[in-house]
Amino acid sequence: MPAPRGKGKGRKKSKFPRRRKVCRMCADKRISVDYKDTKFLQGYIVERSKILPRRISGNCAKHQRMIQQAIKRARHVALLAYVAD
């Protein structure tokens, strides 16, 4: 018989509280998103050429959309690969 789910059961509390990730573009206003800057965009792509989700990259919604659009444009003009080799 499974244990009842009540208060105090489930995940253990961590010793360290989880820090909220801060958007790099919001923190440093000088950073701009451009589809031609492939080195910058590589930081938001996994080795399998997938775009990192917002909860992992720590971007705000506005800048995540800008990065996503820039990656797709760079792929379209063959600056970035669609799939990993």
PyMOL Python script that loads the backbone (N, CA, C, O; Angstrom):
from pymol import cmd

cmd.read_pdbstr("""\
ATOM      1  N   MET A   1       0.835  -1.174   0.000  1.00  0.00           N
ATOM      2  CA  MET A   1       0.000   0.000   0.000  1.00  0.00           C
ATOM      3  C   MET A   1       0.886   1.245   0.000  1.00  0.00           C
ATOM      4  O   MET A   1       1.791   1.349   0.828  1.00  0.00           O
ATOM      5  N   PRO A   2       0.643   2.199  -0.919  1.00  0.00           N
ATOM      6  CA  PRO A   2       1.484   3.396  -0.985  1.00  0.00           C
ATOM      7  C   PRO A   2       1.270   4.301   0.226  1.00  0.00           C
ATOM      8  O   PRO A   2       0.205   4.322   0.843  1.00  0.00           O
ATOM      9  N   ALA A   3       2.322   5.042   0.535  1.00  0.00           N
ATOM     10  CA  ALA A   3       2.256   5.973   1.666  1.00  0.00           C
ATOM     11  C   ALA A   3       1.324   7.133   1.326  1.00  0.00           C
ATOM     12  O   ALA A   3       1.298   7.595   0.185  1.00  0.00           O
ATOM     13  N   PRO A   4       0.558   7.606   2.311  1.00  0.00           N
ATOM     14  CA  PRO A   4      -0.351   8.724   2.046  1.00  0.00           C
ATOM     15  C   PRO A   4       0.423  10.009   1.774  1.00  0.00           C
ATOM     16  O   PRO A   4       1.488  10.247   2.343  1.00  0.00           O
ATOM     17  N   ARG A   5      -0.130  10.819   0.901  1.00  0.00           N
ATOM     18  CA  ARG A   5       0.520  12.086   0.570  1.00  0.00           C
ATOM     19  C   ARG A   5      -0.047  13.186   1.453  1.00  0.00           C
ATOM     20  O   ARG A   5      -1.196  13.601   1.298  1.00  0.00           O
ATOM     21  N   GLY A   6       0.751  13.632   2.348  1.00  0.00           N
ATOM     22  CA  GLY A   6       0.300  14.682   3.254  1.00  0.00           C
ATOM     23  C   GLY A   6       1.404  15.683   3.450  1.00  0.00           C
ATOM     24  O   GLY A   6       2.395  15.690   2.720  1.00  0.00           O
ATOM     25  N   LYS A   7       1.228  16.523   4.433  1.00  0.00           N
ATOM     26  CA  LYS A   7       2.262  17.510   4.732  1.00  0.00           C
ATOM     27  C   LYS A   7       3.496  16.800   5.250  1.00  0.00           C
ATOM     28  O   LYS A   7       3.408  15.848   6.025  1.00  0.00           O
ATOM     29  N   GLY A   8       4.646  17.280   4.809  1.00  0.00           N
ATOM     30  CA  GLY A   8       5.892  16.713   5.294  1.00  0.00           C
ATOM     31  C   GLY A   8       6.377  15.520   4.491  1.00  0.00           C
ATOM     32  O   GLY A   8       7.509  15.076   4.684  1.00  0.00           O
ATOM     33  N   LYS A   9       5.582  15.005   3.623  1.00  0.00           N
ATOM     34  CA  LYS A   9       5.985  13.868   2.800  1.00  0.00           C
ATOM     35  C   LYS A   9       6.382  14.385   1.418  1.00  0.00           C
ATOM     36  O   LYS A   9       5.940  15.452   0.994  1.00  0.00           O
ATOM     37  N   GLY A  10       7.198  13.638   0.742  1.00  0.00           N
ATOM     38  CA  GLY A  10       7.578  14.030  -0.622  1.00  0.00           C
ATOM     39  C   GLY A  10       9.023  14.467  -0.675  1.00  0.00           C
ATOM     40  O   GLY A  10       9.900  13.806  -0.118  1.00  0.00           O
ATOM     41  N   ARG A  11       9.278  15.586  -1.349  1.00  0.00           N
ATOM     42  CA  ARG A  11      10.647  16.063  -1.528  1.00  0.00           C
ATOM     43  C   ARG A  11      11.235  16.563  -0.223  1.00  0.00           C
ATOM     44  O   ARG A  11      10.545  17.138   0.619  1.00  0.00           O
ATOM     45  N   LYS A  12      12.531  16.326  -0.080  1.00  0.00           N
ATOM     46  CA  LYS A  12      13.232  16.846   1.085  1.00  0.00           C
ATOM     47  C   LYS A  12      13.611  18.298   0.837  1.00  0.00           C
ATOM     48  O   LYS A  12      13.862  18.703  -0.298  1.00  0.00           O
ATOM     49  N   LYS A  13      13.650  19.057   1.887  1.00  0.00           N
ATOM     50  CA  LYS A  13      14.062  20.449   1.760  1.00  0.00           C
ATOM     51  C   LYS A  13      15.570  20.498   1.587  1.00  0.00           C
ATOM     52  O   LYS A  13      16.316  19.781   2.255  1.00  0.00           O
ATOM     53  N   SER A  14      15.998  21.352   0.685  1.00  0.00           N
ATOM     54  CA  SER A  14      17.418  21.514   0.424  1.00  0.00           C
ATOM     55  C   SER A  14      18.040  22.412   1.496  1.00  0.00           C
ATOM     56  O   SER A  14      17.383  23.281   2.069  1.00  0.00           O
ATOM     57  N   LYS A  15      19.307  22.175   1.739  1.00  0.00           N
ATOM     58  CA  LYS A  15      20.029  23.007   2.679  1.00  0.00           C
ATOM     59  C   LYS A  15      20.182  24.431   2.142  1.00  0.00           C
ATOM     60  O   LYS A  15      20.160  25.409   2.889  1.00  0.00           O
ATOM     61  N   PHE A  16      20.339  24.508   0.812  1.00  0.00           N
ATOM     62  CA  PHE A  16      20.554  25.786   0.163  1.00  0.00           C
ATOM     63  C   PHE A  16      19.311  26.179  -0.628  1.00  0.00           C
ATOM     64  O   PHE A  16      18.818  25.382  -1.426  1.00  0.00           O
ATOM     65  N   PRO A  17      18.798  27.383  -0.424  1.00  0.00           N
ATOM     66  CA  PRO A  17      17.640  27.811  -1.217  1.00  0.00           C
ATOM     67  C   PRO A  17      18.052  28.035  -2.674  1.00  0.00           C
ATOM     68  O   PRO A  17      19.161  28.491  -2.954  1.00  0.00           O
ATOM     69  N   ARG A  18      17.153  27.710  -3.583  1.00  0.00           N
ATOM     70  CA  ARG A  18      17.434  27.847  -5.004  1.00  0.00           C
ATOM     71  C   ARG A  18      17.401  29.320  -5.398  1.00  0.00           C
ATOM     72  O   ARG A  18      16.433  30.028  -5.116  1.00  0.00           O
ATOM     73  N   ARG A  19      18.475  29.776  -6.056  1.00  0.00           N
ATOM     74  CA  ARG A  19      18.548  31.164  -6.488  1.00  0.00           C
ATOM     75  C   ARG A  19      17.860  31.324  -7.829  1.00  0.00           C
ATOM     76  O   ARG A  19      17.968  30.459  -8.698  1.00  0.00           O
ATOM     77  N   ARG A  20      17.169  32.406  -7.992  1.00  0.00           N
ATOM     78  CA  ARG A  20      16.488  32.692  -9.249  1.00  0.00           C
ATOM     79  C   ARG A  20      17.518  33.120 -10.290  1.00  0.00           C
ATOM     80  O   ARG A  20      18.378  33.956 -10.013  1.00  0.00           O
ATOM     81  N   LYS A  21      17.428  32.543 -11.484  1.00  0.00           N
ATOM     82  CA  LYS A  21      18.354  32.905 -12.542  1.00  0.00           C
ATOM     83  C   LYS A  21      17.999  34.280 -13.080  1.00  0.00           C
ATOM     84  O   LYS A  21      16.829  34.657 -13.139  1.00  0.00           O
ATOM     85  N   VAL A  22      19.025  35.022 -13.472  1.00  0.00           N
ATOM     86  CA  VAL A  22      18.838  36.380 -13.957  1.00  0.00           C
ATOM     87  C   VAL A  22      19.147  36.403 -15.449  1.00  0.00           C
ATOM     88  O   VAL A  22      20.126  35.811 -15.903  1.00  0.00           O
ATOM     89  N   CYS A  23      18.310  37.086 -16.192  1.00  0.00           N
ATOM     90  CA  CYS A  23      18.501  37.220 -17.635  1.00  0.00           C
ATOM     91  C   CYS A  23      19.775  38.026 -17.905  1.00  0.00           C
ATOM     92  O   CYS A  23      19.945  39.122 -17.370  1.00  0.00           O
ATOM     93  N   ARG A  24      20.664  37.483 -18.733  1.00  0.00           N
ATOM     94  CA  ARG A  24      21.921  38.175 -19.028  1.00  0.00           C
ATOM     95  C   ARG A  24      21.697  39.479 -19.767  1.00  0.00           C
ATOM     96  O   ARG A  24      22.395  40.464 -19.524  1.00  0.00           O
ATOM     97  N   MET A  25      20.724  39.491 -20.672  1.00  0.00           N
ATOM     98  CA  MET A  25      20.474  40.689 -21.461  1.00  0.00           C
ATOM     99  C   MET A  25      19.837  41.794 -20.611  1.00  0.00           C
ATOM    100  O   MET A  25      20.104  42.974 -20.839  1.00  0.00           O
ATOM    101  N   CYS A  26      19.007  41.429 -19.646  1.00  0.00           N
ATOM    102  CA  CYS A  26      18.409  42.431 -18.765  1.00  0.00           C
ATOM    103  C   CYS A  26      19.444  42.993 -17.796  1.00  0.00           C
ATOM    104  O   CYS A  26      19.414  44.177 -17.461  1.00  0.00           O
ATOM    105  N   ALA A  27      20.357  42.138 -17.350  1.00  0.00           N
ATOM    106  CA  ALA A  27      21.377  42.576 -16.401  1.00  0.00           C
ATOM    107  C   ALA A  27      22.407  43.477 -17.074  1.00  0.00           C
ATOM    108  O   ALA A  27      22.827  44.476 -16.490  1.00  0.00           O
ATOM    109  N   ASP A  28      22.815  43.139 -18.291  1.00  0.00           N
ATOM    110  CA  ASP A  28      23.809  43.925 -19.021  1.00  0.00           C
ATOM    111  C   ASP A  28      23.145  44.479 -20.280  1.00  0.00           C
ATOM    112  O   ASP A  28      22.953  43.748 -21.251  1.00  0.00           O
ATOM    113  N   LYS A  29      22.800  45.736 -20.269  1.00  0.00           N
ATOM    114  CA  LYS A  29      22.041  46.350 -21.368  1.00  0.00           C
ATOM    115  C   LYS A  29      22.842  46.440 -22.667  1.00  0.00           C
ATOM    116  O   LYS A  29      22.262  46.651 -23.732  1.00  0.00           O
ATOM    117  N   ARG A  30      24.161  46.284 -22.593  1.00  0.00           N
ATOM    118  CA  ARG A  30      24.994  46.409 -23.794  1.00  0.00           C
ATOM    119  C   ARG A  30      24.907  45.184 -24.697  1.00  0.00           C
ATOM    120  O   ARG A  30      25.230  45.270 -25.881  1.00  0.00           O
ATOM    121  N   ILE A  31      24.478  44.051 -24.158  1.00  0.00           N
ATOM    122  CA  ILE A  31      24.390  42.831 -24.953  1.00  0.00           C
ATOM    123  C   ILE A  31      23.205  42.934 -25.897  1.00  0.00           C
ATOM    124  O   ILE A  31      22.084  43.223 -25.479  1.00  0.00           O
ATOM    125  N   SER A  32      23.468  42.694 -27.179  1.00  0.00           N
ATOM    126  CA  SER A  32      22.389  42.701 -28.162  1.00  0.00           C
ATOM    127  C   SER A  32      22.341  41.331 -28.843  1.00  0.00           C
ATOM    128  O   SER A  32      23.358  40.650 -28.973  1.00  0.00           O
ATOM    129  N   VAL A  33      21.160  40.953 -29.266  1.00  0.00           N
ATOM    130  CA  VAL A  33      20.959  39.667 -29.919  1.00  0.00           C
ATOM    131  C   VAL A  33      20.985  39.902 -31.416  1.00  0.00           C
ATOM    132  O   VAL A  33      20.194  40.683 -31.945  1.00  0.00           O
ATOM    133  N   ASP A  34      21.914  39.214 -32.109  1.00  0.00           N
ATOM    134  CA  ASP A  34      22.034  39.347 -33.550  1.00  0.00           C
ATOM    135  C   ASP A  34      22.256  37.968 -34.143  1.00  0.00           C
ATOM    136  O   ASP A  34      23.025  37.176 -33.600  1.00  0.00           O
ATOM    137  N   TYR A  35      21.592  37.676 -35.246  1.00  0.00           N
ATOM    138  CA  TYR A  35      21.699  36.343 -35.837  1.00  0.00           C
ATOM    139  C   TYR A  35      23.083  36.077 -36.417  1.00  0.00           C
ATOM    140  O   TYR A  35      23.448  34.922 -36.639  1.00  0.00           O
ATOM    141  N   LYS A  36      23.860  37.136 -36.666  1.00  0.00           N
ATOM    142  CA  LYS A  36      25.204  36.960 -37.227  1.00  0.00           C
ATOM    143  C   LYS A  36      26.240  36.630 -36.157  1.00  0.00           C
ATOM    144  O   LYS A  36      27.343  36.195 -36.487  1.00  0.00           O
ATOM    145  N   ASP A  37      25.912  36.827 -34.899  1.00  0.00           N
ATOM    146  CA  ASP A  37      26.831  36.542 -33.793  1.00  0.00           C
ATOM    147  C   ASP A  37      26.662  35.086 -33.366  1.00  0.00           C
ATOM    148  O   ASP A  37      25.990  34.791 -32.377  1.00  0.00           O
ATOM    149  N   THR A  38      27.278  34.182 -34.124  1.00  0.00           N
ATOM    150  CA  THR A  38      27.081  32.750 -33.893  1.00  0.00           C
ATOM    151  C   THR A  38      27.728  32.282 -32.594  1.00  0.00           C
ATOM    152  O   THR A  38      27.234  31.350 -31.958  1.00  0.00           O
ATOM    153  N   LYS A  39      28.813  32.909 -32.200  1.00  0.00           N
ATOM    154  CA  LYS A  39      29.475  32.501 -30.952  1.00  0.00           C
ATOM    155  C   LYS A  39      28.566  32.738 -29.747  1.00  0.00           C
ATOM    156  O   LYS A  39      28.524  31.923 -28.825  1.00  0.00           O
ATOM    157  N   PHE A  40      27.843  33.852 -29.758  1.00  0.00           N
ATOM    158  CA  PHE A  40      26.891  34.160 -28.690  1.00  0.00           C
ATOM    159  C   PHE A  40      25.722  33.174 -28.712  1.00  0.00           C
ATOM    160  O   PHE A  40      25.293  32.686 -27.667  1.00  0.00           O
ATOM    161  N   LEU A  41      25.217  32.888 -29.904  1.00  0.00           N
ATOM    162  CA  LEU A  41      24.058  31.999 -30.034  1.00  0.00           C
ATOM    163  C   LEU A  41      24.394  30.551 -29.686  1.00  0.00           C
ATOM    164  O   LEU A  41      23.516  29.799 -29.263  1.00  0.00           O
ATOM    165  N   GLN A  42      25.653  30.154 -29.857  1.00  0.00           N
ATOM    166  CA  GLN A  42      26.076  28.789 -29.514  1.00  0.00           C
ATOM    167  C   GLN A  42      25.869  28.505 -28.029  1.00  0.00           C
ATOM    168  O   GLN A  42      25.667  27.356 -27.637  1.00  0.00           O
ATOM    169  N   GLY A  43      25.918  29.540 -27.208  1.00  0.00           N
ATOM    170  CA  GLY A  43      25.708  29.365 -25.775  1.00  0.00           C
ATOM    171  C   GLY A  43      24.283  28.988 -25.419  1.00  0.00           C
ATOM    172  O   GLY A  43      24.021  28.539 -24.303  1.00  0.00           O
ATOM    173  N   TYR A  44      23.365  29.163 -26.345  1.00  0.00           N
ATOM    174  CA  TYR A  44      21.960  28.841 -26.106  1.00  0.00           C
ATOM    175  C   TYR A  44      21.507  27.631 -26.912  1.00  0.00           C
ATOM    176  O   TYR A  44      20.310  27.411 -27.096  1.00  0.00           O
ATOM    177  N   ILE A  45      22.464  26.852 -27.388  1.00  0.00           N
ATOM    178  CA  ILE A  45      22.151  25.637 -28.148  1.00  0.00           C
ATOM    179  C   ILE A  45      22.862  24.468 -27.486  1.00  0.00           C
ATOM    180  O   ILE A  45      24.035  24.561 -27.128  1.00  0.00           O
ATOM    181  N   VAL A  46      22.136  23.365 -27.330  1.00  0.00           N
ATOM    182  CA  VAL A  46      22.715  22.143 -26.776  1.00  0.00           C
ATOM    183  C   VAL A  46      23.542  21.469 -27.868  1.00  0.00           C
ATOM    184  O   VAL A  46      23.392  21.800 -29.044  1.00  0.00           O
ATOM    185  N   GLU A  47      24.412  20.529 -27.499  1.00  0.00           N
ATOM    186  CA  GLU A  47      25.271  19.879 -28.491  1.00  0.00           C
ATOM    187  C   GLU A  47      24.473  19.135 -29.558  1.00  0.00           C
ATOM    188  O   GLU A  47      25.001  18.847 -30.632  1.00  0.00           O
ATOM    189  N   ARG A  48      23.215  18.822 -29.279  1.00  0.00           N
ATOM    190  CA  ARG A  48      22.351  18.167 -30.268  1.00  0.00           C
ATOM    191  C   ARG A  48      21.621  19.189 -31.134  1.00  0.00           C
ATOM    192  O   ARG A  48      20.684  18.836 -31.850  1.00  0.00           O
ATOM    193  N   SER A  49      22.038  20.440 -31.075  1.00  0.00           N
ATOM    194  CA  SER A  49      21.484  21.558 -31.848  1.00  0.00           C
ATOM    195  C   SER A  49      20.059  21.916 -31.467  1.00  0.00           C
ATOM    196  O   SER A  49      19.308  22.437 -32.292  1.00  0.00           O
ATOM    197  N   LYS A  50      19.682  21.646 -30.238  1.00  0.00           N
ATOM    198  CA  LYS A  50      18.371  22.053 -29.750  1.00  0.00           C
ATOM    199  C   LYS A  50      18.519  23.385 -29.012  1.00  0.00           C
ATOM    200  O   LYS A  50      19.558  23.655 -28.410  1.00  0.00           O
ATOM    201  N   ILE A  51      17.487  24.201 -29.064  1.00  0.00           N
ATOM    202  CA  ILE A  51      17.498  25.490 -28.376  1.00  0.00           C
ATOM    203  C   ILE A  51      17.195  25.256 -26.896  1.00  0.00           C
ATOM    204  O   ILE A  51      16.247  24.553 -26.548  1.00  0.00           O
ATOM    205  N   LEU A  52      18.008  25.852 -26.040  1.00  0.00           N
ATOM    206  CA  LEU A  52      17.808  25.706 -24.601  1.00  0.00           C
ATOM    207  C   LEU A  52      16.495  26.343 -24.172  1.00  0.00           C
ATOM    208  O   LEU A  52      16.180  27.447 -24.615  1.00  0.00           O
ATOM    209  N   PRO A  53      15.724  25.679 -23.326  1.00  0.00           N
ATOM    210  CA  PRO A  53      14.486  26.288 -22.844  1.00  0.00           C
ATOM    211  C   PRO A  53      14.770  27.419 -21.859  1.00  0.00           C
ATOM    212  O   PRO A  53      15.868  27.533 -21.313  1.00  0.00           O
ATOM    213  N   ARG A  54      13.775  28.228 -21.654  1.00  0.00           N
ATOM    214  CA  ARG A  54      13.900  29.410 -20.808  1.00  0.00           C
ATOM    215  C   ARG A  54      14.213  29.069 -19.359  1.00  0.00           C
ATOM    216  O   ARG A  54      14.981  29.777 -18.707  1.00  0.00           O
ATOM    217  N   ARG A  55      13.633  28.005 -18.855  1.00  0.00           N
ATOM    218  CA  ARG A  55      13.846  27.657 -17.445  1.00  0.00           C
ATOM    219  C   ARG A  55      15.286  27.223 -17.184  1.00  0.00           C
ATOM    220  O   ARG A  55      15.756  27.307 -16.049  1.00  0.00           O
ATOM    221  N   ILE A  56      15.989  26.761 -18.212  1.00  0.00           N
ATOM    222  CA  ILE A  56      17.389  26.349 -18.052  1.00  0.00           C
ATOM    223  C   ILE A  56      18.335  27.510 -18.353  1.00  0.00           C
ATOM    224  O   ILE A  56      19.309  27.720 -17.629  1.00  0.00           O
ATOM    225  N   SER A  57      18.054  28.262 -19.413  1.00  0.00           N
ATOM    226  CA  SER A  57      18.952  29.356 -19.783  1.00  0.00           C
ATOM    227  C   SER A  57      18.828  30.541 -18.831  1.00  0.00           C
ATOM    228  O   SER A  57      19.791  31.285 -18.648  1.00  0.00           O
ATOM    229  N   GLY A  58      17.652  30.729 -18.221  1.00  0.00           N
ATOM    230  CA  GLY A  58      17.470  31.809 -17.269  1.00  0.00           C
ATOM    231  C   GLY A  58      17.062  33.122 -17.907  1.00  0.00           C
ATOM    232  O   GLY A  58      17.073  34.158 -17.243  1.00  0.00           O
ATOM    233  N   ASN A  59      16.701  33.100 -19.185  1.00  0.00           N
ATOM    234  CA  ASN A  59      16.302  34.331 -19.875  1.00  0.00           C
ATOM    235  C   ASN A  59      14.877  34.723 -19.507  1.00  0.00           C
ATOM    236  O   ASN A  59      14.065  33.896 -19.094  1.00  0.00           O
ATOM    237  N   CYS A  60      14.605  36.010 -19.671  1.00  0.00           N
ATOM    238  CA  CYS A  60      13.217  36.455 -19.540  1.00  0.00           C
ATOM    239  C   CYS A  60      12.505  36.104 -20.853  1.00  0.00           C
ATOM    240  O   CYS A  60      13.158  35.767 -21.840  1.00  0.00           O
ATOM    241  N   ALA A  61      11.193  36.182 -20.866  1.00  0.00           N
ATOM    242  CA  ALA A  61      10.409  35.767 -22.032  1.00  0.00           C
ATOM    243  C   ALA A  61      10.746  36.602 -23.264  1.00  0.00           C
ATOM    244  O   ALA A  61      10.847  36.075 -24.372  1.00  0.00           O
ATOM    245  N   LYS A  62      10.917  37.897 -23.065  1.00  0.00           N
ATOM    246  CA  LYS A  62      11.206  38.799 -24.183  1.00  0.00           C
ATOM    247  C   LYS A  62      12.517  38.426 -24.867  1.00  0.00           C
ATOM    248  O   LYS A  62      12.568  38.310 -26.091  1.00  0.00           O
ATOM    249  N   HIS A  63      13.570  38.240 -24.086  1.00  0.00           N
ATOM    250  CA  HIS A  63      14.874  37.942 -24.666  1.00  0.00           C
ATOM    251  C   HIS A  63      14.964  36.504 -25.164  1.00  0.00           C
ATOM    252  O   HIS A  63      15.714  36.224 -26.099  1.00  0.00           O
ATOM    253  N   GLN A  64      14.218  35.593 -24.559  1.00  0.00           N
ATOM    254  CA  GLN A  64      14.194  34.218 -25.057  1.00  0.00           C
ATOM    255  C   GLN A  64      13.594  34.180 -26.466  1.00  0.00           C
ATOM    256  O   GLN A  64      14.080  33.448 -27.328  1.00  0.00           O
ATOM    257  N   ARG A  65      12.543  34.964 -26.699  1.00  0.00           N
ATOM    258  CA  ARG A  65      11.953  35.035 -28.044  1.00  0.00           C
ATOM    259  C   ARG A  65      12.940  35.627 -29.040  1.00  0.00           C
ATOM    260  O   ARG A  65      13.014  35.175 -30.183  1.00  0.00           O
ATOM    261  N   MET A  66      13.703  36.642 -28.614  1.00  0.00           N
ATOM    262  CA  MET A  66      14.689  37.258 -29.503  1.00  0.00           C
ATOM    263  C   MET A  66      15.797  36.276 -29.861  1.00  0.00           C
ATOM    264  O   MET A  66      16.221  36.205 -31.014  1.00  0.00           O
ATOM    265  N   ILE A  67      16.266  35.520 -28.872  1.00  0.00           N
ATOM    266  CA  ILE A  67      17.313  34.525 -29.111  1.00  0.00           C
ATOM    267  C   ILE A  67      16.803  33.415 -30.012  1.00  0.00           C
ATOM    268  O   ILE A  67      17.505  32.973 -30.921  1.00  0.00           O
ATOM    269  N   GLN A  68      15.598  32.972 -29.762  1.00  0.00           N
ATOM    270  CA  GLN A  68      14.996  31.914 -30.560  1.00  0.00           C
ATOM    271  C   GLN A  68      14.875  32.340 -32.024  1.00  0.00           C
ATOM    272  O   GLN A  68      15.186  31.566 -32.929  1.00  0.00           O
ATOM    273  N   GLN A  69      14.429  33.558 -32.246  1.00  0.00           N
ATOM    274  CA  GLN A  69      14.283  34.079 -33.610  1.00  0.00           C
ATOM    275  C   GLN A  69      15.647  34.197 -34.280  1.00  0.00           C
ATOM    276  O   GLN A  69      15.788  33.867 -35.457  1.00  0.00           O
ATOM    277  N   ALA A  70      16.655  34.667 -33.540  1.00  0.00           N
ATOM    278  CA  ALA A  70      17.999  34.829 -34.098  1.00  0.00           C
ATOM    279  C   ALA A  70      18.599  33.475 -34.471  1.00  0.00           C
ATOM    280  O   ALA A  70      19.254  33.357 -35.506  1.00  0.00           O
ATOM    281  N   ILE A  71      18.385  32.457 -33.645  1.00  0.00           N
ATOM    282  CA  ILE A  71      18.898  31.117 -33.949  1.00  0.00           C
ATOM    283  C   ILE A  71      18.241  30.581 -35.212  1.00  0.00           C
ATOM    284  O   ILE A  71      18.913  29.998 -36.063  1.00  0.00           O
ATOM    285  N   LYS A  72      16.937  30.772 -35.339  1.00  0.00           N
ATOM    286  CA  LYS A  72      16.225  30.287 -36.521  1.00  0.00           C
ATOM    287  C   LYS A  72      16.677  31.019 -37.781  1.00  0.00           C
ATOM    288  O   LYS A  72      16.794  30.411 -38.845  1.00  0.00           O
ATOM    289  N   ARG A  73      16.929  32.315 -37.668  1.00  0.00           N
ATOM    290  CA  ARG A  73      17.437  33.069 -38.822  1.00  0.00           C
ATOM    291  C   ARG A  73      18.837  32.618 -39.197  1.00  0.00           C
ATOM    292  O   ARG A  73      19.149  32.475 -40.379  1.00  0.00           O
ATOM    293  N   ALA A  74      19.684  32.393 -38.197  1.00  0.00           N
ATOM    294  CA  ALA A  74      21.051  31.943 -38.465  1.00  0.00           C
ATOM    295  C   ALA A  74      21.051  30.558 -39.111  1.00  0.00           C
ATOM    296  O   ALA A  74      21.896  30.274 -39.959  1.00  0.00           O
ATOM    297  N   ARG A  75      20.130  29.708 -38.727  1.00  0.00           N
ATOM    298  CA  ARG A  75      20.011  28.399 -39.362  1.00  0.00           C
ATOM    299  C   ARG A  75      19.562  28.540 -40.805  1.00  0.00           C
ATOM    300  O   ARG A  75      20.033  27.820 -41.684  1.00  0.00           O
ATOM    301  N   HIS A  76      18.647  29.473 -41.044  1.00  0.00           N
ATOM    302  CA  HIS A  76      18.114  29.655 -42.393  1.00  0.00           C
ATOM    303  C   HIS A  76      19.189  30.113 -43.372  1.00  0.00           C
ATOM    304  O   HIS A  76      19.193  29.686 -44.526  1.00  0.00           O
ATOM    305  N   VAL A  77      20.101  30.978 -42.925  1.00  0.00           N
ATOM    306  CA  VAL A  77      21.186  31.435 -43.795  1.00  0.00           C
ATOM    307  C   VAL A  77      22.451  30.602 -43.622  1.00  0.00           C
ATOM    308  O   VAL A  77      23.535  31.028 -44.022  1.00  0.00           O
ATOM    309  N   ALA A  78      22.319  29.420 -43.029  1.00  0.00           N
ATOM    310  CA  ALA A  78      23.390  28.425 -42.903  1.00  0.00           C
ATOM    311  C   ALA A  78      24.572  28.903 -42.066  1.00  0.00           C
ATOM    312  O   ALA A  78      25.707  28.503 -42.325  1.00  0.00           O
ATOM    313  N   LEU A  79      24.327  29.749 -41.072  1.00  0.00           N
ATOM    314  CA  LEU A  79      25.380  30.114 -40.130  1.00  0.00           C
ATOM    315  C   LEU A  79      25.435  29.114 -38.979  1.00  0.00           C
ATOM    316  O   LEU A  79      26.492  28.900 -38.386  1.00  0.00           O
ATOM    317  N   LEU A  80      24.303  28.510 -38.667  1.00  0.00           N
ATOM    318  CA  LEU A  80      24.215  27.468 -37.646  1.00  0.00           C
ATOM    319  C   LEU A  80      23.599  26.211 -38.270  1.00  0.00           C
ATOM    320  O   LEU A  80      22.838  26.280 -39.235  1.00  0.00           O
ATOM    321  N   ALA A  81      23.947  25.084 -37.697  1.00  0.00           N
ATOM    322  CA  ALA A  81      23.410  23.809 -38.203  1.00  0.00           C
ATOM    323  C   ALA A  81      22.039  23.525 -37.612  1.00  0.00           C
ATOM    324  O   ALA A  81      21.748  23.888 -36.473  1.00  0.00           O
ATOM    325  N   TYR A  82      21.208  22.872 -38.403  1.00  0.00           N
ATOM    326  CA  TYR A  82      19.893  22.447 -37.907  1.00  0.00           C
ATOM    327  C   TYR A  82      20.032  21.243 -36.989  1.00  0.00           C
ATOM    328  O   TYR A  82      19.337  21.147 -35.977  1.00  0.00           O
ATOM    329  N   VAL A  83      20.923  20.328 -37.333  1.00  0.00           N
ATOM    330  CA  VAL A  83      21.151  19.112 -36.538  1.00  0.00           C
ATOM    331  C   VAL A  83      22.652  18.940 -36.325  1.00  0.00           C
ATOM    332  O   VAL A  83      23.464  19.444 -37.101  1.00  0.00           O
ATOM    333  N   ALA A  84      23.008  18.222 -35.260  1.00  0.00           N
ATOM    334  CA  ALA A  84      24.405  17.948 -34.976  1.00  0.00           C
ATOM    335  C   ALA A  84      24.898  16.802 -35.860  1.00  0.00           C
ATOM    336  O   ALA A  84      24.131  15.913 -36.227  1.00  0.00           O
ATOM    337  N   ASP A  85      26.168  16.836 -36.191  1.00  0.00           N
ATOM    338  CA  ASP A  85      26.745  15.756 -37.011  1.00  0.00           C
ATOM    339  C   ASP A  85      27.110  14.549 -36.197  1.00  0.00           C
ATOM    340  O   ASP A  85      27.604  13.562 -36.743  1.00  0.00           O
TER     341      ASP A  85
END
""", "prot")
cmd.dss("prot")
cmd.show_as("cartoon", "prot")
cmd.util.cbc("prot")
cmd.orient("prot")
